[in-house]
Amino acid sequence: MRILHTADWHLGKRLERFERLEEQKLVLEEICEIAEQQKADLVLIAGDLFDTFNPPTQAVELFYKTVKRLSKDGKRPVIAIAGNHDSADRIEAPDPLARECGIILAGYPTSRVPEFELSTGFRVMRSEPGFTELAIPGHEVPVRIILTPYANEQRLQAFLGTDDAEQEMRDLLSNQWKSLADTYCDDKGINLLMAHLFFTPASGQVYEEPEDEKPVLHVGGAQQMYADQIPSQIQYTALGHLHRYIEIRSGEKPVVYSSSPLSYSFSEAEQQKYVVMIDAGPGKPVSTERIPLTAGRPLHRLRAEGVEEAITLLEKYKHALVELNLVTEDYLSSADRKKLTAVHDGIVTIIPTVTGRADEGQGSSQAIDIDKPMDELFADYFKSKNGGQAPGENLLELFREIRAGGEN
């Protein structure tokens, strides 16, 4: 059986003023094409389907259209779980209708998928909270999946029936996984775990979480899971949460973050993104292949000594979204800024480093001359907060308008 693993779509996400929806349409189109080319029998989406609890309408529409296309009207089932960016209730709301298309949506660790069958042969054979066993069209071997959408302490304590706030959540989860695996996961089926959590190897090696994802790690590390806590019956663990491809554990029973389909912050600059194809059968090791994604604009951090060098670099990275660190001897003028933006339409931010006026822009250590004109005081304050960078003319004009309004 061939299984496609993807995660962290973050539909509706922006990068500063840049909308990413068109890029997301392109990369989801690419994922659909890969599913067809690779003859995937099952698709797993491991959380953070949307970027916010209340995503824009266009993002919701894109999600539904994509998973319906992936499912091929129930011939290729799609299983998706909520991540820490998702509203669990929103994810589960369309589930009755989604099931008719062969799509299963789980929002909570307590979610129980109803048993049902479609004319395509897709069937939920057995189910309990946090677990489902599936019959896949064209295959006699069942697929068992332990499902763990994003879980905070409150959800897990309600799910597992404990009021002991001091008991580590990793123990609560690993005990539940073991119970489900011992009950349902023998070597006559394919056994998978899908979760949206922060995993590290048993060795204690730690992978830094992206800043946007930090809330999933509880203070003190209680929500940090280890690969050796995964039951031995599990043949492949499909993870979401970290945005780069990571094999937490390789070998016969891989534990894998597939990566997000696009780079969503400059901490992900220059990263290659992937989906993972898994070949699995009962009672034997799986094989995996990571397939690179090419759609969307890459992110690059560029550093240039002066405006002319910056222009040369920007022309080289025309297709990218760019964070530009610009080293100059003087403040960046509005004319220079216009020159840069005219060359490249994807400059997200310019970080100036002014080397020629070290004695200026240190407002916190200089006395304030209250006899200066208000416009100059505002400019001095702006420079003190922005590394010596002077405010642009547009900002000064806005300040004058506000002042004029106040005086009237």
C-alpha positions as CSV (number, residue, x, y, z in Angstrom):
1,M,0.0,0.0,0.0
2,R,1.2,3.5,-0.9
3,I,0.6,6.3,1.6
4,L,1.3,10.0,1.1
5,H,2.2,12.0,4.2
6,T,2.0,15.8,4.3
7,A,1.5,18.4,7.1
8,D,1.4,22.1,8.1
9,W,-0.4,23.6,5.2
10,H,-1.2,26.8,7.2
11,L,-3.7,27.9,4.7
12,G,-4.4,31.6,4.9
13,K,-1.0,32.5,6.2
14,R,0.6,35.8,5.2
15,L,4.2,36.9,5.3
16,E,4.0,40.6,6.5
17,R,2.1,42.3,3.7
18,F,2.4,39.4,1.3
19,E,-0.6,37.1,0.7
20,R,0.5,33.5,0.1
21,L,-2.8,32.0,-1.0
22,E,-1.9,31.9,-4.7
23,E,1.3,30.1,-3.8
24,Q,-0.7,27.7,-1.6
25,K,-3.0,26.9,-4.5
26,L,0.0,26.1,-6.7
27,V,1.7,23.8,-4.1
28,L,-1.5,22.0,-3.2
29,E,-2.0,21.4,-6.9
30,E,1.5,19.9,-7.0
31,I,0.6,17.7,-4.0
32,C,-2.5,16.4,-5.8
33,E,-0.4,15.7,-8.9
34,I,2.1,13.8,-6.8
35,A,-0.6,11.7,-5.3
36,E,-1.8,10.7,-8.8
37,Q,1.7,10.1,-10.2
38,Q,2.8,8.1,-7.2
39,K,-0.5,6.1,-7.1
40,A,-1.2,6.9,-3.5
41,D,-3.8,4.8,-1.8
42,L,-4.2,6.9,1.3
43,V,-3.3,10.5,2.3
44,L,-2.3,11.6,5.8
45,I,-2.4,15.4,6.7
46,A,-0.8,15.8,10.1
47,G,-2.2,19.0,11.4
48,D,-2.1,22.8,11.1
49,L,-4.4,22.7,8.1
50,F,-5.1,26.4,8.6
51,D,-3.0,29.2,10.1
52,T,-5.6,30.6,12.4
53,F,-8.7,29.5,14.4
54,N,-10.8,31.6,12.1
55,P,-9.2,31.4,8.6
56,P,-10.4,33.5,5.6
57,T,-13.1,32.1,3.4
58,Q,-10.7,31.6,0.5
59,A,-8.5,29.4,2.6
60,V,-11.4,27.2,3.8
61,E,-12.6,26.8,0.3
62,L,-9.1,25.9,-0.9
63,F,-8.8,23.2,1.8
64,Y,-12.2,21.6,1.0
65,K,-11.5,21.6,-2.7
66,T,-8.1,20.1,-2.3
67,V,-9.0,17.3,0.1
68,K,-12.0,16.4,-2.1
69,R,-9.7,16.2,-5.1
70,L,-7.2,14.1,-3.2
71,S,-9.9,11.7,-2.0
72,K,-11.2,10.9,-5.5
73,D,-14.7,10.6,-4.2
74,G,-13.7,8.0,-1.6
75,K,-11.4,5.9,-3.8
76,R,-8.4,7.4,-2.0
77,P,-9.2,8.2,1.6
78,V,-7.8,11.3,3.3
79,I,-7.3,11.5,7.1
80,A,-6.6,14.9,8.5
81,I,-6.1,16.0,12.1
82,A,-6.0,19.4,13.9
83,G,-2.8,21.2,14.9
84,N,-2.1,23.9,17.4
85,H,-3.1,26.6,14.9
86,D,-6.5,25.0,14.1
87,S,-9.8,25.2,15.8
88,A,-10.7,21.6,16.7
89,D,-14.4,22.4,16.4
90,R,-14.0,24.0,13.0
91,I,-12.0,21.1,11.7
92,E,-14.7,18.6,12.8
93,A,-17.7,20.6,11.8
94,P,-18.0,19.3,8.2
95,D,-17.1,15.7,9.2
96,P,-20.5,14.1,8.4
97,L,-20.4,15.5,4.9
98,A,-16.7,14.9,4.5
99,R,-17.1,11.2,5.3
100,E,-19.3,10.8,2.3
101,C,-16.3,11.8,0.2
102,G,-13.9,9.5,2.0
103,I,-12.4,12.2,4.2
104,I,-12.0,11.8,7.9
105,L,-11.4,14.9,10.0
106,A,-10.3,14.6,13.7
107,G,-10.0,17.7,15.9
108,Y,-9.5,16.2,19.4
109,P,-7.6,13.4,21.1
110,T,-11.1,12.3,22.2
111,S,-12.5,12.2,18.6
112,R,-14.1,8.9,17.7
113,V,-14.7,8.2,14.0
114,P,-18.1,6.6,13.4
115,E,-18.1,3.3,11.6
116,F,-19.4,3.6,8.0
117,E,-18.9,2.2,4.5
118,L,-18.9,3.8,1.1
119,S,-19.8,2.2,-2.2
120,T,-16.1,2.6,-3.2
121,G,-15.1,0.0,-0.6
122,F,-13.7,2.5,1.9
123,R,-14.9,1.4,5.3
124,V,-14.2,2.3,9.0
125,M,-14.1,-1.2,10.4
126,R,-13.4,-0.4,14.1
127,S,-13.1,2.8,16.1
128,E,-12.6,4.2,19.5
129,P,-11.4,7.6,20.8
130,G,-7.9,8.2,19.3
131,F,-8.0,5.1,17.0
132,T,-9.5,4.0,13.7
133,E,-9.2,0.9,11.6
134,L,-9.8,1.3,7.9
135,A,-10.5,-0.9,4.8
136,I,-8.9,0.8,1.8
137,P,-10.4,0.3,-1.7
138,G,-8.5,-2.3,-3.6
139,H,-6.6,-3.7,-0.6
140,E,-7.5,-6.6,1.7
141,V,-5.0,-5.5,4.4
142,P,-6.5,-3.2,7.0
143,V,-4.8,0.1,8.1
144,R,-4.8,0.9,11.8
145,I,-4.1,4.6,12.7
146,I,-3.6,6.0,16.2
147,L,-4.7,9.6,15.9
148,T,-3.4,12.4,18.1
149,P,-4.4,15.9,17.1
150,Y,-2.8,18.7,19.0
151,A,-3.4,18.1,22.6
152,N,-2.9,20.5,25.5
153,E,-3.1,19.5,29.2
154,Q,-6.7,20.3,29.6
155,R,-7.8,18.2,26.6
156,L,-5.6,15.3,27.5
157,Q,-6.6,15.2,31.2
158,A,-10.3,15.1,30.1
159,F,-9.5,12.4,27.5
160,L,-7.5,10.2,29.8
161,G,-9.5,10.7,32.9
162,T,-6.9,12.1,35.2
163,D,-6.9,15.2,37.4
164,D,-3.2,14.9,38.3
165,A,-1.8,18.0,36.7
166,E,1.7,17.1,37.8
167,Q,1.8,13.8,35.9
168,E,3.8,14.3,32.7
169,M,1.7,14.4,29.6
170,R,4.2,12.3,27.7
171,D,3.4,9.4,30.1
172,L,-0.3,9.9,29.6
173,L,0.0,9.8,25.9
174,S,2.5,6.9,25.6
175,N,0.4,4.8,28.0
176,Q,-2.7,5.4,25.8
177,W,-0.8,4.7,22.6
178,K,0.5,1.4,24.1
179,S,-3.0,0.4,25.2
180,L,-4.4,1.0,21.7
181,A,-1.5,-0.7,20.0
182,D,-1.7,-3.8,22.2
183,T,-5.4,-4.0,21.6
184,Y,-5.6,-3.5,17.8
185,C,-2.2,-3.4,16.1
186,D,-1.1,-7.0,15.3
187,D,1.1,-8.0,12.3
188,K,-1.9,-8.7,10.1
189,G,-2.4,-5.0,9.2
190,I,-0.5,-1.8,8.6
191,N,0.0,0.1,11.8
192,L,0.5,3.9,11.8
193,L,0.5,6.8,14.2
194,M,-0.3,10.3,13.2
195,A,0.3,13.2,15.6
196,H,0.8,16.9,15.8
197,L,3.3,17.2,18.6
198,F,6.9,18.1,19.3
199,F,9.1,14.9,19.2
200,T,12.8,14.4,19.9
201,P,14.9,11.3,19.7
202,A,15.3,9.2,22.8
203,S,18.9,10.3,23.0
204,G,17.7,13.7,24.2
205,Q,18.8,15.5,21.1
206,V,16.5,18.6,20.8
207,Y,15.3,20.3,17.6
208,E,14.5,24.0,17.9
209,E,10.8,24.8,17.4
210,P,9.9,27.6,15.0
211,E,8.8,30.7,16.9
212,D,5.3,30.4,15.6
213,E,5.0,26.9,17.0
214,K,6.4,27.5,20.5
215,P,3.1,27.1,22.4
216,V,3.0,23.4,21.7
217,L,5.9,22.9,24.1
218,H,4.8,23.2,27.6
219,V,7.0,25.0,30.1
220,G,9.3,22.4,31.6
221,G,9.1,20.1,28.6
222,A,6.0,18.1,29.7
223,Q,4.7,18.0,26.1
224,Q,7.9,16.9,24.5
225,M,7.6,13.4,23.3
226,Y,10.4,10.9,22.6
227,A,10.6,8.4,19.8
228,D,11.1,5.4,22.1
229,Q,7.6,6.1,23.6
230,I,6.0,5.1,20.3
231,P,4.7,1.5,20.6
232,S,6.8,-1.2,18.9
233,Q,3.9,-2.3,16.7
234,I,3.8,1.1,14.9
235,Q,5.5,0.9,11.5
236,Y,5.5,4.6,10.6
237,T,4.8,7.7,12.6
238,A,3.5,10.7,10.5
239,L,4.2,14.0,12.3
240,G,3.2,17.6,11.9
241,H,4.4,20.7,13.7
242,L,8.1,21.3,12.7
243,H,8.3,22.9,9.3
244,R,11.4,21.2,7.9
245,Y,11.9,17.6,6.9
246,I,13.2,15.7,9.9
247,E,13.7,12.0,10.5
248,I,13.4,11.9,14.3
249,R,14.0,8.2,13.9
250,S,15.1,6.4,10.7
251,G,15.4,2.8,9.9
252,E,12.7,0.1,10.0
253,K,10.1,2.2,11.9
254,P,10.6,5.8,10.8
255,V,9.3,8.8,12.8
256,V,9.1,11.7,10.3
257,Y,8.2,15.3,10.0
258,S,7.3,15.7,6.3
259,S,7.8,19.6,6.4
260,S,5.4,22.4,5.5
261,P,4.7,22.7,1.8
262,L,6.0,26.3,1.7
263,S,8.6,28.3,3.7
264,Y,6.5,30.5,6.0
265,S,9.1,32.5,7.9
266,F,12.7,33.6,7.3
267,S,13.8,31.0,9.8
268,E,12.9,28.6,7.0
269,A,14.9,30.5,4.4
270,E,16.7,28.3,1.8
271,Q,14.8,25.1,3.1
272,Q,13.7,22.5,0.6
273,K,10.1,21.3,1.2
274,Y,8.8,17.8,0.7
275,V,6.0,15.3,0.9
276,V,6.8,11.7,2.0
277,M,5.6,8.6,0.1
278,I,5.5,5.4,2.2
279,D,5.4,1.8,0.9
280,A,3.9,-0.3,3.7
281,G,2.7,-3.9,4.2
282,P,1.8,-6.0,7.2
283,G,4.5,-7.3,9.4
284,K,7.5,-5.8,7.6
285,P,9.5,-2.6,7.6
286,V,8.2,0.3,5.5
287,S,10.2,2.1,2.9
288,T,10.0,5.9,2.4
289,E,10.8,8.4,-0.3
290,R,10.8,12.2,0.2
291,I,9.6,14.0,-2.9
292,P,10.6,17.7,-3.3
293,L,8.0,20.4,-3.8
294,T,8.8,23.1,-6.3
295,A,5.8,25.4,-6.3
296,G,5.7,28.8,-4.6
297,R,8.3,31.5,-3.9
298,P,11.4,30.5,-1.9
299,L,12.6,32.7,0.9
300,H,16.1,34.1,1.0
301,R,18.0,36.2,3.5
302,L,20.4,38.5,1.5
303,R,23.2,40.8,2.8
304,A,24.6,43.5,0.6
305,E,27.3,46.2,1.1
306,G,25.6,49.2,-0.4
307,V,22.6,49.8,-2.7
308,E,24.3,48.8,-6.0
309,E,25.4,45.4,-4.6
310,A,21.9,45.0,-3.3
311,I,20.4,45.6,-6.7
312,T,22.7,43.0,-8.3
313,L,21.6,40.4,-5.6
314,L,18.0,41.2,-6.0
315,E,18.1,40.7,-9.7
316,K,19.6,37.3,-9.1
317,Y,16.7,36.3,-6.8
318,K,13.8,37.7,-8.8
319,H,11.4,34.9,-7.9
320,A,12.1,34.9,-4.2
321,L,10.7,36.7,-1.2
322,V,13.6,38.5,0.4
323,E,14.8,39.8,3.7
324,L,17.6,42.3,2.8
325,N,20.3,43.2,5.3
326,L,21.7,46.4,3.8
327,V,25.1,47.7,5.1
328,T,25.5,51.4,4.2
329,E,27.7,54.3,5.4
330,D,24.6,56.6,5.6
331,Y,20.9,56.3,6.2
332,L,18.8,54.7,3.5
333,S,17.1,57.5,1.6
334,S,13.6,57.2,0.3
335,A,15.0,57.5,-3.3
336,D,17.3,54.5,-2.6
337,R,14.4,52.5,-1.1
338,K,12.3,53.2,-4.2
339,K,15.2,52.1,-6.4
340,L,15.4,48.8,-4.6
341,T,11.6,48.1,-4.6
342,A,11.5,49.0,-8.3
343,V,14.0,46.2,-9.0
344,H,12.3,43.6,-6.9
345,D,8.6,43.1,-6.0
346,G,9.3,40.6,-3.2
347,I,11.2,42.6,-0.6
348,V,9.5,41.7,2.6
349,T,11.8,43.8,4.8
350,I,15.0,45.9,4.7
351,I,17.2,45.8,7.7
352,P,19.6,48.7,7.6
353,T,23.1,48.6,9.2
354,V,24.5,52.1,9.2
355,T,28.3,52.2,9.7
356,G,29.1,55.8,9.1
357,R,27.2,57.5,11.9
358,A,27.8,55.5,15.0
359,D,27.4,58.6,17.2
360,E,23.8,59.2,16.0
361,G,20.7,57.4,16.6
362,Q,21.5,56.6,20.3
363,G,18.5,58.4,21.7
364,S,18.5,56.5,24.9
365,S,21.9,57.8,25.9
366,Q,21.6,61.4,24.7
367,A,19.9,64.3,26.3
368,I,16.6,65.3,24.7
369,D,16.6,68.9,23.3
370,I,13.0,69.9,23.9
371,D,13.6,73.2,22.0
372,K,13.9,71.3,18.7
373,P,11.0,71.4,16.3
374,M,8.4,68.6,16.9
375,D,9.2,67.0,13.5
376,E,12.9,66.7,14.4
377,L,12.1,65.2,17.8
378,F,9.9,62.6,16.1
379,A,12.7,61.8,13.7
380,D,15.2,61.5,16.6
381,Y,12.9,59.1,18.4
382,F,12.3,57.0,15.3
383,K,16.0,56.7,14.7
384,S,16.6,55.6,18.3
385,K,14.1,52.8,17.9
386,N,15.2,51.7,14.4
387,G,19.0,51.3,14.6
388,G,19.6,54.8,13.3
389,Q,17.3,54.6,10.3
390,A,15.6,57.9,9.6
391,P,11.8,57.9,9.0
392,G,10.8,58.1,5.3
393,E,9.0,61.1,3.9
394,N,5.7,59.3,3.8
395,L,5.9,58.6,7.5
396,L,6.9,62.2,8.3
397,E,4.0,63.5,6.2
398,L,1.6,61.2,8.1
399,F,3.0,62.5,11.4
400,R,2.4,66.1,10.3
401,E,-1.2,65.3,9.3
402,I,-1.8,63.8,12.7
403,R,-0.3,66.8,14.4
404,A,-2.4,69.1,12.3
405,G,-5.5,67.2,13.2
406,G,-4.7,67.4,16.9
407,E,-4.1,71.1,16.7
408,N,-7.5,71.6,15.0
